[in-house]
Amino acid sequence: MMAHTMKKTVLLLLISLLSACALTGAKDENLALRSAPALSPMAATQTAGVTQVGPEPAIGLLAKRQAWCLLPEPERLQVDEVLRAQSNNSSLFQRLMLTSCAPDKYAQQSQDLIKALDQQQLSEAERALLALIDVANRNLLHTQRERDTLRIKLRDTIDGISNIETQINSSETPQ
């Protein structure tokens, strides 16, 4: 359980660090948030077959993620529905950023989005961001599988101990 908490903490710190770096690189700290309204998808442009979101796609995505993660879950689900209706790299990346707001809950959905994006033409920055998210998400999925395995073993152990206690109590009962 301690390793799970540590990995989750490292993931959150890494995402926070990336968000901070993205905002530091902007000329105006609030420009990224003002130019990306929270509930509407970002406008995408096509350049040589690669979908670009603004001048710096990774920075725009991280700024959008930061704003979305502040929203309550029902509003994030509404944003996801709007993005799901679109089918381009931009909307897939935005959905991936949205799932990263609650990584434990949406780890499998994130993995599906990562696989879909990995087959698209991406810029170097987008590919690097995707690789970073992929590594963190794979670690999270691995940790969740280990946790589930340990839960099953714990339940089996508890049931085994209960069976032994029942046998001991039944053999000690005076006849």
Summary of the structure (lengths in Angstrom):
residues: 175
radius of gyration: 22.2
end to end distance: 45.8
largest distance: 87.1
contacts: 473
relative contact order: 0.11
helix: 71%
strand: 3%
